[in-house]
Amino acid sequence: MRKRVRFEHRLEFAEEGHYFFDLVRWDVAEEYINAYISREKKHIGYLEGVVFEKNNRYFAIPLTEIDRSYKDGVPTLVQNPGY
């Protein structure tokens, strides 16, 4: 049933640009994106050797935001892994 609900959600919000964040929230981003890459690398040459990993889920926190987060000389924000 969960698979059906996710498919319906995908159809409903297809062009709104939120699907990647849904995959991350549902904790299935690596599975779905790597399956897509393995299908499409036959047709798109630059996808050869590309693997979506867990640290690719999150964006880098801008350095300016980390610099602004200092409280009593200690930063309250820490950079996401892999950046």
Short mmCIF file of the C-alpha atoms (twelve columns), coordinates in Angstrom:
data_MODEL
# 
_entry.id   MODEL 
# 
loop_
_atom_site.group_PDB 
_atom_site.id 
_atom_site.type_symbol 
_atom_site.label_atom_id 
_atom_site.label_alt_id 
_atom_site.label_comp_id 
_atom_site.label_asym_id 
_atom_site.label_seq_id 
_atom_site.Cartn_x 
_atom_site.Cartn_y 
_atom_site.Cartn_z 
_atom_site.pdbx_PDB_model_num 
ATOM 1  C CA . MET A 1  0.000  0.000  0.000   1 
ATOM 2  C CA . ARG A 2  2.869  2.345  0.822   1 
ATOM 3  C CA . LYS A 3  4.282  1.809  -2.662  1 
ATOM 4  C CA . ARG A 4  0.928  2.782  -4.196  1 
ATOM 5  C CA . VAL A 5  0.636  5.900  -2.067  1 
ATOM 6  C CA . ARG A 6  4.147  6.994  -3.051  1 
ATOM 7  C CA . PHE A 7  3.363  6.430  -6.726  1 
ATOM 8  C CA . GLU A 8  0.157  8.487  -6.446  1 
ATOM 9  C CA . HIS A 9  2.075  11.240 -4.673  1 
ATOM 10 C CA . ARG A 10 4.642  11.175 -7.462  1 
ATOM 11 C CA . LEU A 11 1.943  11.607 -10.109 1 
ATOM 12 C CA . GLU A 12 0.095  14.285 -8.171  1 
ATOM 13 C CA . PHE A 13 3.129  16.517 -7.631  1 
ATOM 14 C CA . ALA A 14 5.143  15.543 -10.730 1 
ATOM 15 C CA . GLU A 15 6.121  19.024 -11.931 1 
ATOM 16 C CA . GLU A 16 6.462  20.810 -8.597  1 
ATOM 17 C CA . GLY A 17 10.060 19.837 -7.794  1 
ATOM 18 C CA . HIS A 18 9.471  18.266 -4.384  1 
ATOM 19 C CA . TYR A 19 9.916  14.594 -5.244  1 
ATOM 20 C CA . PHE A 20 13.608 14.458 -4.306  1 
ATOM 21 C CA . PHE A 21 12.805 15.769 -0.835  1 
ATOM 22 C CA . ASP A 22 9.984  13.216 -0.519  1 
ATOM 23 C CA . LEU A 23 12.451 10.435 -1.321  1 
ATOM 24 C CA . VAL A 24 14.827 11.717 1.350   1 
ATOM 25 C CA . ARG A 25 12.016 12.023 3.905   1 
ATOM 26 C CA . TRP A 26 10.819 8.480  3.129   1 
ATOM 27 C CA . ASP A 27 14.417 7.202  3.450   1 
ATOM 28 C CA . VAL A 28 14.415 5.625  -0.021  1 
ATOM 29 C CA . ALA A 29 16.426 8.195  -1.997  1 
ATOM 30 C CA . GLU A 30 19.437 5.957  -2.641  1 
ATOM 31 C CA . GLU A 31 17.293 3.052  -3.843  1 
ATOM 32 C CA . TYR A 32 15.182 5.111  -6.266  1 
ATOM 33 C CA . ILE A 33 17.923 7.339  -7.643  1 
ATOM 34 C CA . ASN A 34 20.434 4.508  -8.125  1 
ATOM 35 C CA . ALA A 35 17.762 2.473  -9.944  1 
ATOM 36 C CA . TYR A 36 17.138 5.481  -12.206 1 
ATOM 37 C CA . ILE A 37 20.863 5.906  -12.854 1 
ATOM 38 C CA . SER A 38 21.309 2.227  -13.725 1 
ATOM 39 C CA . ARG A 39 18.432 2.408  -16.241 1 
ATOM 40 C CA . GLU A 40 19.505 5.670  -17.854 1 
ATOM 41 C CA . LYS A 41 23.268 5.150  -18.073 1 
ATOM 42 C CA . LYS A 42 22.660 3.022  -21.168 1 
ATOM 43 C CA . HIS A 43 21.469 6.168  -22.947 1 
ATOM 44 C CA . ILE A 44 23.357 8.920  -21.113 1 
ATOM 45 C CA . GLY A 45 27.098 8.364  -21.218 1 
ATOM 46 C CA . TYR A 46 28.136 10.689 -18.400 1 
ATOM 47 C CA . LEU A 47 26.134 8.666  -15.860 1 
ATOM 48 C CA . GLU A 48 28.623 5.814  -16.137 1 
ATOM 49 C CA . GLY A 49 30.232 5.302  -12.730 1 
ATOM 50 C CA . VAL A 50 27.818 7.671  -10.932 1 
ATOM 51 C CA . VAL A 51 26.457 6.448  -7.596  1 
ATOM 52 C CA . PHE A 52 24.060 8.324  -5.338  1 
ATOM 53 C CA . GLU A 53 25.207 7.895  -1.732  1 
ATOM 54 C CA . LYS A 54 23.727 8.769  1.618   1 
ATOM 55 C CA . ASN A 55 25.834 11.926 1.993   1 
ATOM 56 C CA . ASN A 56 24.337 13.250 -1.295  1 
ATOM 57 C CA . ARG A 57 20.961 13.680 0.401   1 
ATOM 58 C CA . TYR A 58 21.807 16.980 1.993   1 
ATOM 59 C CA . PHE A 59 23.137 20.243 0.641   1 
ATOM 60 C CA . ALA A 60 26.171 22.012 2.031   1 
ATOM 61 C CA . ILE A 61 25.484 24.624 4.686   1 
ATOM 62 C CA . PRO A 62 26.832 27.962 3.404   1 
ATOM 63 C CA . LEU A 63 30.004 29.038 5.209   1 
ATOM 64 C CA . THR A 64 28.445 32.433 5.942   1 
ATOM 65 C CA . GLU A 65 25.683 30.717 7.924   1 
ATOM 66 C CA . ILE A 66 28.189 28.691 9.909   1 
ATOM 67 C CA . ASP A 67 30.182 31.877 10.608  1 
ATOM 68 C CA . ARG A 68 27.022 33.653 11.797  1 
ATOM 69 C CA . SER A 69 26.112 30.803 14.134  1 
ATOM 70 C CA . TYR A 70 28.928 31.394 16.619  1 
ATOM 71 C CA . LYS A 71 27.744 31.720 20.202  1 
ATOM 72 C CA . ASP A 72 30.328 32.294 22.932  1 
ATOM 73 C CA . GLY A 73 33.096 31.533 20.430  1 
ATOM 74 C CA . VAL A 74 31.702 28.152 19.428  1 
ATOM 75 C CA . PRO A 75 29.787 27.491 16.181  1 
ATOM 76 C CA . THR A 76 26.294 26.095 16.699  1 
ATOM 77 C CA . LEU A 77 26.108 24.760 13.116  1 
ATOM 78 C CA . VAL A 78 28.312 21.965 11.816  1 
ATOM 79 C CA . GLN A 79 28.850 21.273 8.115   1 
ATOM 80 C CA . ASN A 80 26.985 18.285 6.660   1 
ATOM 81 C CA . PRO A 81 29.147 15.196 6.040   1 
ATOM 82 C CA . GLY A 82 30.923 15.072 2.703   1 
ATOM 83 C CA . TYR A 83 31.291 18.842 2.211   1 
# 
